[in-house]
Amino acid sequence: MTRRWLVTGCSSGLGRALADAAAEACDLVIATARRPATLNDLADRYPDRLSTVALDVCDTDQCEAAVAHAVARFGGVDVLVNNAGSGLFGAVEEVSDDELREQLEVLTVAPWRLTRLILPLMRRQGHGHIINVSSIAGRIGLPGLSAYVAGKYALEGMSQALAAEVAPFGIRVHAVEPGGFATRYGTSLTEAADRIPAYAQSTGDVEAGLRGMAANPDLTHPEVFAHHVLRLVTSPTAPLRVPIGADAYAFLEAAEAAGTAELAAAQAFIEDSAERPATDTASTTPTA
């Protein structure tokens, strides 16, 4: 079966690897980037199967134009991959309101917008896949990535609700959660404008690790991500959340164990309390 893809954020890294792999597999691909000239080599390699479009996912008009181009060029979309992203480094106290809004616009609002634009097409055709590229940071709070973590947590919550909403229409939803990949994510991280030196002790190691991702030989390569996403859309049993990467499962297993321990501690705290609240009869008495 030939699938029609719309993939955001294809200029490098995971998105580029996925667009390349999908076209190589003889699927039809709309590959988007802010500067589509960065994709000229892919367009030249697959002239009949891959089309490029300029897309800033924060621009509503460009989002609408990208979907319209997909319909005009290939007749619709079978797989939407919300991959475009950006990273902001800064502790909660360091991140301004405007910086937070900009981060959430890219990580949460833009995927929501594109999903909303695509769903009428998928509902009419009675099938489709929506793949939201989250992160292990969508389940783990990393110091210094407060705004990024907030955006990915929100994306995961949206994906869970969306999956239940669209299941009756034959549409499947997945949140893929990459671990550490050898991409330019770390070097392209922007920093909060107002850094506070005191936070170096809690965020410094995380920032150093992120900045060195592209050159880290132990990290997974983007082609592995592309391989598993291609498998994902052909599987009838793949779960909603799919971690990808050599380190992803170790991080998430540790997070799950910590969550279980925290839940037990919270339950013990509530149940073992020697003090019980007095019944507030006044608050439960009906008034005339």
URCOR-V238832 format. One record per residue. N is the residue number from 0. RES is the residue in one small letter. PHI is phi in whole degrees, 0 to 359 (* if undefined). D_FIRST is the distance of its C-alpha to the first C-alpha in Angstrom with 2 decimals. Layout:
[[N & RES & PHI & D_FIRST] [N & RES & PHI & D_FIRST]]
//
This chain:
[[0 & m & * & 0.00] [1 & t & 276 & 3.80] [2 & r & 253 & 6.30] [3 & r & 252 & 9.88] [4 & w & 252 & 12.58] [5 & l & 235 & 16.31] [6 & v & 240 & 18.30] [7 & t & 264 & 22.09] [8 & g & 68 & 24.68] [9 & c & 261 & 23.13] [10 & s & 294 & 26.46] [11 & s & 198 & 26.85] [12 & g & 61 & 26.22] [13 & l & 296 & 23.28] [14 & g & 295 & 21.63] [15 & r & 295 & 21.96] [16 & a & 298 & 20.62] [17 & l & 290 & 17.47] [18 & a & 300 & 16.92] [19 & d & 298 & 17.57] [20 & a & 293 & 15.28] [21 & a & 293 & 12.20] [22 & a & 293 & 13.07] [23 & e & 299 & 13.89] [24 & a & 279 & 10.44] [25 & c & 73 & 9.44] [26 & d & 276 & 8.35] [27 & l & 255 & 10.87] [28 & v & 229 & 13.88] [29 & i & 262 & 17.09] [30 & a & 258 & 19.48] [31 & t & 245 & 22.77] [32 & a & 198 & 26.23] [33 & r & 299 & 29.78] [34 & r & 242 & 30.43] [35 & p & 297 & 27.36] [36 & a & 299 & 29.40] [37 & t & 293 & 28.67] [38 & l & 252 & 25.08] [39 & n & 301 & 26.19] [40 & d & 294 & 25.43] [41 & l & 290 & 21.73] [42 & a & 297 & 21.64] [43 & d & 290 & 23.47] [44 & r & 286 & 21.20] [45 & y & 233 & 17.97] [46 & p & 298 & 19.52] [47 & d & 263 & 16.57] [48 & r & 241 & 14.06] [49 & l & 227 & 16.52] [50 & s & 237 & 19.13] [51 & t & 255 & 22.04] [52 & v & 218 & 24.03] [53 & a & 285 & 27.37] [54 & l & 211 & 27.23] [55 & d & 264 & 30.02] [56 & v & 294 & 28.57] [57 & c & 271 & 32.11] [58 & d & 259 & 32.32] [59 & t & 301 & 31.28] [60 & d & 297 & 31.22] [61 & q & 291 & 28.94] [62 & c & 297 & 26.51] [63 & e & 297 & 26.47] [64 & a & 293 & 26.13] [65 & a & 295 & 23.11] [66 & v & 294 & 21.24] [67 & a & 298 & 22.54] [68 & h & 295 & 21.40] [69 & a & 299 & 17.78] [70 & v & 292 & 18.03] [71 & a & 292 & 19.93] [72 & r & 278 & 17.83] [73 & f & 239 & 14.19] [74 & g & 87 & 14.94] [75 & g & 152 & 14.52] [76 & v & 223 & 13.42] [77 & d & 261 & 10.85] [78 & v & 225 & 12.57] [79 & l & 258 & 16.29] [80 & v & 243 & 18.07] [81 & n & 275 & 21.82] [82 & n & 251 & 23.08] [83 & a & 303 & 26.06] [84 & g & 199 & 29.32] [85 & s & 207 & 32.90] [86 & g & 234 & 35.59] [87 & l & 241 & 39.19] [88 & f & 257 & 41.71] [89 & g & 170 & 44.71] [90 & a & 290 & 46.37] [91 & v & 307 & 46.60] [92 & e & 293 & 50.11] [93 & e & 273 & 49.07] [94 & v & 272 & 46.18] [95 & s & 281 & 47.33] [96 & d & 301 & 46.01] [97 & d & 295 & 44.51] [98 & e & 295 & 42.81] [99 & l & 296 & 41.37] [100 & r & 300 & 40.09] [101 & e & 297 & 38.42] [102 & q & 295 & 36.67] [103 & l & 292 & 35.47] [104 & e & 300 & 34.33] [105 & v & 286 & 31.88] [106 & l & 276 & 30.76] [107 & t & 236 & 30.76] [108 & v & 293 & 31.41] [109 & a & 297 & 28.86] [110 & p & 299 & 25.84] [111 & w & 299 & 27.25] [112 & r & 298 & 27.55] [113 & l & 294 & 24.02] [114 & t & 298 & 22.67] [115 & r & 298 & 24.99] [116 & l & 287 & 23.79] [117 & i & 277 & 20.07] [118 & l & 303 & 20.57] [119 & p & 302 & 21.54] [120 & l & 296 & 18.23] [121 & m & 291 & 16.29] [122 & r & 295 & 18.86] [123 & r & 294 & 18.60] [124 & q & 275 & 14.87] [125 & g & 79 & 15.35] [126 & h & 193 & 12.98] [127 & g & 158 & 12.80] [128 & h & 233 & 13.92] [129 & i & 241 & 17.25] [130 & i & 244 & 18.31] [131 & n & 262 & 22.02] [132 & v & 277 & 23.35] [133 & s & 266 & 26.63] [134 & s & 184 & 28.86] [135 & i & 298 & 31.08] [136 & a & 289 & 33.58] [137 & g & 281 & 31.96] [138 & r & 226 & 33.75] [139 & i & 230 & 36.64] [140 & g & 274 & 39.46] [141 & l & 262 & 40.22] [142 & p & 299 & 43.64] [143 & g & 96 & 43.51] [144 & l & 251 & 39.95] [145 & s & 304 & 41.12] [146 & a & 290 & 39.38] [147 & y & 296 & 36.10] [148 & v & 300 & 36.22] [149 & a & 300 & 37.00] [150 & g & 294 & 34.00] [151 & k & 286 & 31.57] [152 & y & 300 & 33.21] [153 & a & 296 & 32.77] [154 & l & 297 & 29.07] [155 & e & 292 & 28.61] [156 & g & 296 & 30.64] [157 & m & 299 & 28.66] [158 & s & 296 & 25.38] [159 & q & 297 & 26.95] [160 & a & 294 & 28.22] [161 & l & 299 & 25.05] [162 & a & 303 & 22.97] [163 & a & 288 & 25.42] [164 & e & 292 & 25.57] [165 & v & 258 & 21.92] [166 & a & 305 & 20.87] [167 & p & 297 & 21.89] [168 & f & 263 & 19.37] [169 & g & 79 & 16.27] [170 & i & 255 & 16.37] [171 & r & 250 & 16.69] [172 & v & 233 & 19.02] [173 & h & 224 & 19.82] [174 & a & 251 & 22.84] [175 & v & 270 & 22.46] [176 & e & 237 & 25.94] [177 & p & 295 & 26.53] [178 & g & 272 & 29.82] [179 & g & 280 & 31.61] [180 & f & 237 & 29.57] [181 & a & 281 & 31.06] [182 & t & 232 & 30.56] [183 & r & 271 & 33.07] [184 & y & 306 & 33.06] [185 & g & 295 & 36.56] [186 & t & 284 & 38.11] [187 & s & 268 & 36.76] [188 & l & 303 & 38.20] [189 & t & 270 & 40.75] [190 & e & 247 & 43.91] [191 & a & 303 & 45.73] [192 & a & 294 & 48.57] [193 & d & 250 & 51.28] [194 & r & 277 & 51.10] [195 & i & 245 & 53.68] [196 & p & 307 & 55.02] [197 & a & 300 & 55.66] [198 & y & 278 & 51.93] [199 & a & 301 & 51.53] [200 & q & 291 & 52.51] [201 & s & 256 & 49.58] [202 & t & 242 & 46.86] [203 & g & 300 & 47.89] [204 & d & 294 & 46.17] [205 & v & 296 & 42.84] [206 & e & 297 & 43.06] [207 & a & 299 & 44.02] [208 & g & 295 & 41.06] [209 & l & 293 & 38.61] [210 & r & 297 & 40.24] [211 & g & 263 & 39.79] [212 & m & 299 & 36.10] [213 & a & 301 & 34.92] [214 & a & 262 & 37.46] [215 & n & 277 & 37.09] [216 & p & 290 & 35.94] [217 & d & 272 & 35.19] [218 & l & 275 & 32.43] [219 & t & 287 & 28.71] [220 & h & 270 & 26.90] [221 & p & 303 & 24.16] [222 & e & 299 & 21.66] [223 & v & 293 & 21.86] [224 & f & 303 & 20.96] [225 & a & 299 & 17.82] [226 & h & 302 & 16.82] [227 & h & 285 & 17.30] [228 & v & 292 & 15.63] [229 & l & 299 & 12.32] [230 & r & 293 & 13.06] [231 & l & 300 & 14.12] [232 & v & 283 & 11.02] [233 & t & 258 & 9.43] [234 & s & 266 & 12.88] [235 & p & 278 & 14.22] [236 & t & 239 & 17.70] [237 & a & 298 & 18.11] [238 & p & 285 & 21.34] [239 & l & 298 & 22.22] [240 & r & 256 & 24.07] [241 & v & 227 & 22.84] [242 & p & 293 & 25.49] [243 & i & 225 & 24.47] [244 & g & 127 & 27.06] [245 & a & 300 & 29.81] [246 & d & 261 & 32.39] [247 & a & 299 & 30.50] [248 & y & 289 & 31.09] [249 & a & 296 & 34.76] [250 & f & 298 & 35.40] [251 & l & 287 & 33.72] [252 & e & 296 & 35.36] [253 & a & 295 & 38.67] [254 & a & 294 & 37.98] [255 & e & 295 & 37.17] [256 & a & 296 & 40.39] [257 & a & 295 & 42.36] [258 & g & 294 & 41.01] [259 & t & 297 & 42.02] [260 & a & 295 & 45.44] [261 & e & 295 & 45.85] [262 & l & 298 & 45.08] [263 & a & 297 & 47.63] [264 & a & 295 & 50.17] [265 & a & 294 & 49.70] [266 & q & 296 & 50.15] [267 & a & 296 & 53.23] [268 & f & 299 & 54.62] [269 & i & 288 & 54.39] [270 & e & 284 & 55.54] [271 & d & 267 & 58.30] [272 & s & 295 & 59.99] [273 & a & 283 & 63.70] [274 & e & 261 & 63.90] [275 & r & 243 & 62.55] [276 & p & 293 & 62.37] [277 & a & 289 & 65.03] [278 & t & 290 & 63.91] [279 & d & 267 & 64.22] [280 & t & 296 & 65.66] [281 & a & 297 & 66.20] [282 & s & 285 & 62.52] [283 & t & 254 & 61.61] [284 & t & 276 & 64.44] [285 & p & 300 & 63.37] [286 & t & 252 & 65.19] [287 & a & 288 & 66.68]]
//
